[in-house]
Amino acid sequence: MTQLAGLYVPLITPFTDDGDLDEGALEQLAHRVLDDGAAGLVALGTTAETPTLTEAERARVLAVCDCVCRDRAATLIAGAGTNDTARSAAAVADVSRFPQVRAALTVVPYYSRPGAPGVLEHFRTLAKGSPVPLLVYNIPYRTGQSVTWPTMAELAKTPGIGGVKHAAGGIDDDTLAMMAERPSGFRVLGGDDLYISPLLALGADGGILASAHVRTCDFARLIRLWRDGAVQEARLLGHELTRVARALFAEPNPVVIKAVLHRLGQIPSPAVRLPLVRASDAAADAAVYIAAG
């Protein structure tokens, strides 16, 4: 497996004011975050508004990101999976059409809340047929399903599962146990922007951070500082970037991020698709001000 480490940006999906996919803006944004220090891209994550995209649009997003990552020798992670195991298996298998994909980001089954036995069988089934290693997407506040460390430890030993995007909503007992006991080669990428600095302090390998659309250089530097042991500098920068993340998540993700990128001239429209609505002026104003430092 590609040794996933560093900063990965889960790209938004830019739309035109008419609501169409803007492939040119997506390509430019992908190049820009790589220019600014990201190790790779995540396509079709939560931040991409993936549930609102058609199957054809999802393929176009992956094609754009695949092309950029090929040109830049960067790592591409593809979001693939739902709360249905059969459809998830088909989605995971389909990423083989995009040669730059190095891992599939696969969410813990949501809504149905199958419990630990169901979670284990879901991921074991997907891993058997996946052309690339899986990253378990552990995000309880969206899935309604907490994955304890004993369950995650079983997943970590499963062939074909290479790591986790960890977005548990804090640094809890299971997080501490995972960081102390995870097997060699099981990669932990922080996915909770507010808690990325303390997770890196515990030894996380990097992060998949929506807030890194803004001040990408600084988020990449934060990861390097913690990995290099520059504790005091990392701590101070982490405090500063926590304020940025709080501002960008003041309203449902990614509406504030899109508003800020639009105001910075990096995407042509802040448009989102229902059920999301555009960010309020107050939230956008505050985020632009805080992001400017």
Backbone torsions as a table, in degrees:
resi	resn	phi	psi	omega
1	MET	NA	142.2	169.8
2	THR	-53.1	130.2	-178.7
3	GLN	-77.5	88.8	-173.6
4	LEU	-66.1	123.6	178.2
5	ALA	-158.5	157.5	178.8
6	GLY	93.6	-158.7	-174.8
7	LEU	-98.7	129.7	172.6
8	TYR	-121.7	131.0	-177.9
9	VAL	-101.4	119.0	177.8
10	PRO	-81.2	96.9	-166.3
11	LEU	-64.0	139.1	166.4
12	ILE	-64.2	166.0	170.4
13	THR	-107.2	106.0	179.2
14	PRO	-68.9	137.6	174.3
15	PHE	-118.6	156.6	169.6
16	THR	-77.9	170.7	176.2
17	ASP	-61.0	-24.2	177.7
18	ASP	-84.2	-2.8	176.5
19	GLY	92.5	7.5	179.5
20	ASP	-87.1	153.5	174.6
21	LEU	-62.5	130.4	179.2
22	ASP	-106.2	91.0	-176.1
23	GLU	-66.1	-35.9	179.6
24	GLY	-63.3	-43.0	178.8
25	ALA	-66.0	-37.6	177.5
26	LEU	-62.8	-44.6	-180.0
27	GLU	-62.6	-45.0	179.6
28	GLN	-63.0	-41.5	179.7
29	LEU	-65.0	-42.0	179.2
30	ALA	-59.6	-45.6	177.7
31	HIS	-63.5	-40.1	-176.7
32	ARG	-63.8	-44.9	-178.4
33	VAL	-68.7	-30.8	174.7
34	LEU	-70.4	-39.3	174.4
35	ASP	-57.3	-35.4	-174.0
36	ASP	-89.6	8.5	169.8
37	GLY	115.4	-1.1	176.8
38	ALA	-66.9	143.1	177.2
39	ALA	-80.0	-21.8	-178.4
40	GLY	-175.6	-175.7	-175.2
41	LEU	-121.1	152.3	167.5
42	VAL	-116.6	122.7	176.8
43	ALA	-104.6	141.5	174.6
44	LEU	66.3	38.5	170.6
45	GLY	-88.3	-169.6	178.0
46	THR	-58.9	-42.8	-176.6
47	THR	-64.2	-19.5	-179.1
48	ALA	-81.2	-0.5	-175.4
49	GLU	57.0	38.4	-172.5
50	THR	-54.6	-39.7	-178.9
51	PRO	-61.7	-19.6	-179.0
52	THR	-91.7	-4.8	-178.1
53	LEU	-88.9	144.3	173.7
54	THR	-74.5	166.0	177.4
55	GLU	-59.3	-40.3	179.0
56	ALA	-65.4	-40.0	178.9
57	GLU	-66.1	-39.4	178.0
58	ARG	-60.9	-42.2	178.7
59	ALA	-64.0	-38.2	179.4
60	ARG	-67.8	-40.4	176.6
61	VAL	-60.5	-46.7	179.4
62	LEU	-63.3	-38.6	179.8
63	ALA	-63.5	-43.0	178.1
64	VAL	-61.9	-49.5	-177.6
65	CYS	-66.4	-36.4	177.4
66	ASP	-61.7	-43.4	-179.6
67	CYS	-65.2	-44.3	179.5
68	VAL	-62.7	-45.5	-178.1
69	CYS	-66.7	-32.9	175.4
70	ARG	-65.1	-45.8	-179.1
71	ASP	-64.7	-31.5	-174.2
72	ARG	-103.1	2.3	-176.7
73	ALA	53.2	44.6	-179.0
74	ALA	-109.5	161.1	-178.9
75	THR	-86.8	136.0	176.3
76	LEU	-115.8	128.0	173.1
77	ILE	-110.7	132.2	-177.9
78	ALA	-111.1	129.4	171.2
79	GLY	-70.6	130.8	-179.0
80	ALA	-156.3	116.6	176.3
81	GLY	141.0	151.6	178.2
82	THR	-133.9	-159.7	175.3
83	ASN	-92.0	8.0	177.0
84	ASP	-110.4	121.6	-173.5
85	THR	-65.3	-42.0	-177.7
86	ALA	-63.8	-46.3	179.2
87	ARG	-68.5	-34.3	177.2
88	SER	-63.9	-41.6	179.2
89	ALA	-61.2	-40.1	178.7
90	ALA	-65.9	-41.3	-179.7
91	ALA	-65.8	-41.4	179.6
92	VAL	-65.2	-43.3	179.0
93	ALA	-62.1	-32.6	-175.3
94	ASP	-69.0	-20.6	-178.6
95	VAL	-66.9	-13.9	178.0
96	SER	-62.7	-16.4	178.1
97	ARG	-71.5	-12.6	-174.8
98	PHE	-119.4	101.4	-166.9
99	PRO	-65.9	-19.4	-179.0
100	GLN	-83.9	-8.9	179.9
101	VAL	-67.5	124.2	-177.7
102	ARG	-109.3	-13.2	178.0
103	ALA	-160.0	153.3	176.4
104	ALA	-110.7	122.3	178.0
105	LEU	-85.8	113.8	-168.4
106	THR	-125.6	118.3	-171.7
107	VAL	-74.7	146.6	169.9
108	VAL	-59.5	135.7	-175.9
109	PRO	-55.0	123.8	-176.3
110	TYR	-98.4	167.7	174.8
111	TYR	67.0	-54.9	-178.5
112	SER	-72.6	-24.1	176.0
113	ARG	48.2	69.3	-170.2
114	PRO	-76.2	-4.4	-176.1
115	GLY	78.6	171.9	-175.3
116	ALA	-57.8	-44.2	-180.0
117	PRO	-60.5	-40.8	179.1
118	GLY	-68.1	-39.6	177.8
119	VAL	-61.1	-45.1	-179.8
120	LEU	-61.8	-46.5	-178.1
121	GLU	-68.8	-35.7	176.6
122	HIS	-57.0	-53.0	-176.0
123	PHE	-73.5	-33.1	176.0
124	ARG	-63.7	-39.8	178.3
125	THR	-64.9	-44.2	-180.0
126	LEU	-65.8	-41.1	-176.7
127	ALA	-63.7	-34.0	-178.8
128	LYS	-61.9	-34.7	-175.6
129	GLY	-106.8	6.3	-174.9
130	SER	-83.5	136.2	176.9
131	PRO	-77.7	-11.8	179.9
132	VAL	-135.6	160.3	176.3
133	PRO	-61.6	151.4	177.6
134	LEU	-95.6	142.9	165.0
135	LEU	-107.5	117.8	177.1
136	VAL	-71.3	126.9	178.7
137	TYR	-97.9	101.2	-176.3
138	ASN	-99.7	102.2	-175.9
139	ILE	-141.1	79.5	-170.4
140	PRO	-58.5	-32.5	-176.0
141	TYR	-70.9	-17.5	173.9
142	ARG	-96.6	-30.5	-174.1
143	THR	-94.3	-23.1	-173.2
144	GLY	72.6	14.3	-174.7
145	GLN	-131.9	108.5	176.7
146	SER	-82.4	136.3	176.8
147	VAL	-109.5	109.4	-179.8
148	THR	-73.5	164.6	178.9
149	TRP	-61.9	-40.4	177.0
150	PRO	-56.5	-38.6	177.0
151	THR	-69.9	-44.4	179.3
152	MET	-63.8	-34.1	178.7
153	ALA	-63.4	-37.1	175.4
154	GLU	-66.0	-40.6	176.8
155	LEU	-64.5	-38.2	-178.6
156	ALA	-63.5	-24.2	179.3
157	LYS	-90.9	-2.5	-175.4
158	THR	-82.4	124.8	176.1
159	PRO	-57.1	134.6	-180.0
160	GLY	95.2	-6.9	175.3
161	ILE	-109.1	118.1	-170.5
162	GLY	-104.4	-10.9	-177.7
163	GLY	170.6	-166.7	-175.4
164	VAL	-142.1	139.9	161.5
165	LYS	-91.7	110.3	-169.3
166	HIS	-100.6	111.9	-179.4
167	ALA	-134.7	63.8	-171.7
168	ALA	-82.7	-2.5	179.6
169	GLY	86.4	13.6	179.1
170	GLY	160.3	-176.4	176.2
171	ILE	-104.5	89.6	-175.0
172	ASP	-99.3	-176.5	-177.2
173	ASP	-60.8	-38.8	-179.8
174	ASP	-67.2	-34.5	176.5
175	THR	-64.3	-45.2	179.7
176	LEU	-62.2	-41.9	179.1
177	ALA	-65.0	-41.4	179.6
178	MET	-60.6	-46.0	-177.3
179	MET	-68.5	-27.7	179.7
180	ALA	-83.5	-28.0	-167.6
181	GLU	-120.4	-3.2	-175.1
182	ARG	-60.2	145.2	179.9
183	PRO	-72.6	157.0	177.4
184	SER	-59.7	134.3	178.8
185	GLY	93.3	-11.5	176.6
186	PHE	-86.6	110.2	-171.2
187	ARG	-86.2	137.6	176.8
188	VAL	-115.0	116.1	175.0
189	LEU	-112.7	122.0	-179.9
190	GLY	-68.8	136.3	179.3
191	GLY	-122.3	3.1	175.4
192	ASP	-103.4	105.1	-172.8
193	ASP	-58.5	-35.7	-178.6
194	LEU	-67.1	-25.8	-173.7
195	TYR	-112.9	14.8	-175.8
196	ILE	-66.6	-38.4	-176.9
197	SER	-64.9	-49.1	177.1
198	PRO	-64.8	-31.9	177.6
199	LEU	-67.8	-39.3	175.0
200	LEU	-63.7	-37.2	177.9
201	ALA	-62.0	-29.2	178.1
202	LEU	-82.7	-7.3	175.4
203	GLY	113.9	12.6	177.1
204	ALA	-58.3	152.2	-175.5
205	ASP	-82.6	-16.8	-178.5
206	GLY	167.2	-155.7	-178.1
207	GLY	-153.5	151.1	168.7
208	ILE	-110.3	100.4	-162.5
209	LEU	-126.0	112.8	178.6
210	ALA	-63.0	-36.4	-179.1
211	SER	-61.4	-19.6	-178.0
212	ALA	-75.1	-0.1	164.4
213	HIS	-59.2	-29.6	-179.0
214	VAL	-110.8	134.8	-179.0
215	ARG	55.7	45.6	-179.7
216	THR	-53.7	-43.5	-179.0
217	CYS	-56.6	-42.0	-177.4
218	ASP	-71.1	-38.6	176.9
219	PHE	-65.7	-39.7	175.9
220	ALA	-63.5	-39.5	179.5
221	ARG	-67.2	-37.0	178.1
222	LEU	-57.2	-45.2	179.8
223	ILE	-63.9	-42.7	179.4
224	ARG	-63.4	-41.5	-177.9
225	LEU	-62.0	-46.2	178.9
226	TRP	-64.2	-40.4	-178.2
227	ARG	-68.9	-28.2	179.7
228	ASP	-87.3	-5.0	179.1
229	GLY	80.6	17.6	178.1
230	ALA	-85.0	74.2	-165.5
231	VAL	-63.3	-50.0	-175.0
232	GLN	-63.5	-44.2	179.5
233	GLU	-66.2	-40.4	178.8
234	ALA	-63.9	-41.8	-179.1
235	ARG	-62.6	-44.9	-179.4
236	LEU	-64.6	-43.6	179.0
237	LEU	-66.6	-37.7	177.5
238	GLY	-60.5	-41.6	176.7
239	HIS	-60.9	-42.6	-179.0
240	GLU	-65.0	-43.8	-176.8
241	LEU	-74.4	-21.1	172.6
242	THR	-62.4	-39.2	177.5
243	ARG	-63.7	-39.4	177.7
244	VAL	-62.9	-47.1	-179.0
245	ALA	-62.2	-40.9	179.5
246	ARG	-61.7	-40.5	179.6
247	ALA	-67.4	-39.3	-177.2
248	LEU	-74.6	-20.0	178.3
249	PHE	-106.9	19.2	179.7
250	ALA	-65.3	-25.6	175.4
251	GLU	-131.0	167.5	-171.5
252	PRO	-52.9	132.4	178.5
253	ASN	-64.8	134.6	8.0
254	PRO	-109.5	32.8	-168.1
255	VAL	-65.8	-37.8	-179.6
256	VAL	-73.9	-39.0	177.3
257	ILE	-58.0	-45.5	179.6
258	LYS	-63.9	-38.9	179.1
259	ALA	-63.3	-43.0	-179.6
260	VAL	-66.4	-45.7	179.1
261	LEU	-60.9	-36.9	177.6
262	HIS	-65.2	-44.5	-179.6
263	ARG	-66.6	-27.6	177.8
264	LEU	-84.2	-1.1	177.9
265	GLY	78.8	19.8	-175.7
266	GLN	-97.4	-16.6	170.7
267	ILE	-136.9	150.7	-173.1
268	PRO	-77.2	-15.5	-176.9
269	SER	-152.1	146.1	174.4
270	PRO	-89.0	15.2	-172.1
271	ALA	-60.1	140.4	172.0
272	VAL	-127.1	169.9	179.6
273	ARG	-108.0	142.4	176.6
274	LEU	-57.7	142.5	17.2
275	PRO	-84.4	0.6	173.8
276	LEU	-74.0	150.3	173.6
277	VAL	-125.3	159.5	-175.8
278	ARG	-60.8	152.6	179.6
279	ALA	-62.3	148.6	174.2
280	SER	-69.6	155.3	177.4
281	ASP	-61.1	-37.4	-178.8
282	ALA	-62.2	-45.8	179.6
283	ALA	-66.7	-40.2	179.3
284	ALA	-65.7	-43.7	179.9
285	ASP	-59.5	-47.0	-177.8
286	ALA	-64.0	-41.4	-178.2
287	ALA	-67.0	-42.0	178.2
288	VAL	-62.5	-41.4	-179.2
289	TYR	-64.4	-47.0	-177.8
290	ILE	-69.5	-40.8	-179.6
291	ALA	-63.2	-29.2	179.9
292	ALA	-72.1	-11.8	177.3
293	GLY	78.7	NA	NA
